[in-house]
Amino acid sequence: MIELQNVAMSYGGSELLSDMTLKLVPGSFHFLTGPSGSGKTTFLKLCYAELTPSAGQLTLFGQDARVMSRDATAAIRQRIGVVHQDCQFLDHLPLAENVALPLTVAGKSADPAELRELLSWVGLKAQAGALPPQLSGGERQRAALARAVMMSPEVILADEPTGNLDWEMSLRLLSLLMELNRMGKTVVIATHDLNLIRTAKSQVAARVLRIANRRLQLAGADL
């Protein structure tokens, strides 16, 4: 699905990530850890073709990311759902329309029954008509997850999805992500919350990756 071979990423002549090799296979569950500024968000951006590597080979669903056309990149992104850390919405649109935006952008119409079912799944059916500023932090994060899976992607990438949530709401969001994984989705969660990782590892076969010294490492039992 997503494969990195000796991938490096540089900004302004300074190397942020170096010599990264990883294969994300269907149905796998990964946590990505590392200190702030280590490159977790950059790594995720590489995985959904927001960035192209400075060196090495990045393959997304069998295609070389460096030579993909704009149309091919757009098609790839429909297969990858992203939950951004800031989970921005269009404040003038009700929640249901915000969640359906990926379909709207793709020139498709959301099935009302499927949209209601999706909002019910994340516990937001009653808030379908609410505007984003009326939502709590936890509701916004669950809405962001619903939007990310609107196109039935094969891969879910979540960037610090519980960073601004209390523990109870963090667990609720984690349970949704684990449920997606049990449905066969590949899940990658960037987080600094080791308690969240420990909780997940007791329930799913999660692999923990750590970015340290610009390189991607498999974290050991010290978590």
N, C-alpha and C positions, 0 to 999 in steps of 0.2 A: 504493500500500500504506500507507505512512506519510507524511503530508505536514504540514509546519509552515509557517504563514503568519504572519509577524510575531509569533511566539510570545514571550511573556515569562513569567518565573517569579520570584515574590517570596516571601521568608520574613520574617515579622514586620515587614512594611513596608519591608524592604530588598530591592532588586532584585538577584537573582543572575544571571539570564539575561535578555537583552533582544533584541527585534527579530530573532528567529531564523527564517530561511526556508530550507527544505530539503525535497526530495522523495526518498524512498527507493524506488527502482523495483525490480521483481522481478529477481533475479539480480545485483544490484550488491554491491560489496564496499567497505566504508568503514572507515577508521581514524579514531578520535576522540582528539585529543591536547589537551594543555593542562596547566598547572601544577596541583599538588594544590590542591583547594579552588576550582577554576575552574568547576565545575559539570558535570563529565562524568557522574557518577552520576545527578545530577538530570536531565540530558538523557535518559539511558537510561530512567529511571523515567517520564518523559513518554511515551516511545515505547511502553511497554507498559502505559500507563494506571494506573500506580501513583500518579501525580500528574496533576492537571489544570492547565492553564496559567492564570496570573493574567490574561493578556491575549492577544489573537491567536486564531487558529484552528488546532486540531490535529485532523487527520482520520486515523482509523485504519481501513483497509479500507473507505473510503467513508462512515464514520460520524463525526459530530462528537463528540469525546471528552467535551465538557462536558455533553452531554445524554444520553449512553448510559445505559441501564438497567443494573442489576446483572447481569442475565442476559446482556445484550449484551456487557458488559465481560468476563465470564467466558468467553464464546465467543471473543472477540477474543484473549484471553490463551492460548487453546489453539492459536492460529495463530502465537504468538511464543514462542520458546524463550529462556530467560534463564540465563546462567552468571554467578552472583553472585561478587563478589570473595572473600567469606568461605566460599562453597560449604558451607553448613551441611547436616548430615545428621542423621537420627535414629539415635543411637549404638547403640540396642538392636536395630535391624533390620539384617540382613545386606545387603551391597551390592546384590544383585539386587533386593531389595524396595525399597530406597531409590531405585534408578533407576526402578522401576516406579511410584513414588508418584504422578506426575501422572495416570496412568491410574486408579489406585485412588481418588484424590480425585474424578475425573470419574465414578466409579461403574462403571468398566470393568475387565476382567481382561486382564492381559498375556498374550500368546501366548508360551508357554515357548520355542519355537523362535526367534521374533523377538527375544526378550529375550537369548537366548544369542548370537544373531548380532550384536546391538548391543554386547554386552559384548566379544565377540571383536573387533569393529571398533575399539574403543578400547583393545584389548590387556589386558582385565581379565577374561577368561573364567575364568581360574584363581582369581580373587579373588571370585567370585560369592557365596560363603558367608562371606566375611570381614566383620567388623564395621568401621565407619568408623574407629575409633581405631587399627586395625591397618594402615591404609593410609598410604603415604607422601604427601607433598604433591603430587607429580606424579600419583599414582594418584587422589587425591581430585579433582583438577582434571579428569582425564579422565572420572571418574565423574560429575562435575557436568555435563560436556558431554553424556554419554550420557543423563542425566536430562532435559536441556534439549531433546533431539531425540526423546524417547520418544513424543511425540504427533505426530511428523512435521510440525513447524511450517514455515511459509514464511519466517520471519525468525528469525535467531539474533542475540541481543544478548549480548556478553561484556564484563564489567566487569573490566579488569585481570586477565585470566585467567592471565597468565604472571608476575604480579608477585612471587610467592614461589618461582619455579622457576629452576633452573639453565638455561644456554643450550640444552643438548641436549634437555631436557624441554620447553623453550619451543618449540623447533622442531618437536617431535613434536606438540604441541598445535596449533600453527599449521598443520601439514600437514593435520590433521583438519578444521580450519575451512576451509581452502582446498578440500579435497575436497567439503565440504558446498556451498560456493559453486559448484563445477563441476557439482554436481547440480541447480543452479538456485536454491539458497537465497540469500536476501539476508542478508549478514553485516555486523555493525557491531562493531568491537572498540575499546574504550576502552583506551588504553595510553600509557605514557610512554617506552616502549622504542623508540627511533628505529632501532636495529639490526634489530629485529623488523620494523618497517615497511619498511625498505630491502630486507630479504630477501623479504618478501611481494611488493613491487612489482616484483621481477625475475621473478615467476612468475604473478601475476594482475593484472588491471586494477583496481588499488586506488585509491580516491580518499581523500585525506587531508584531514580537517577539523580545525580547531583552534579551541578556545574561548579567546578573549583579550578582555580588557576587556568581559566579559559577553556578547560577541557571537560568533556562529559564523562562521568564516572558512574559505575554501579555502586550504590550505597550499600554498606554492609549492615550487620546486625546492631550497630551502635545507635540505631534509631530507637 
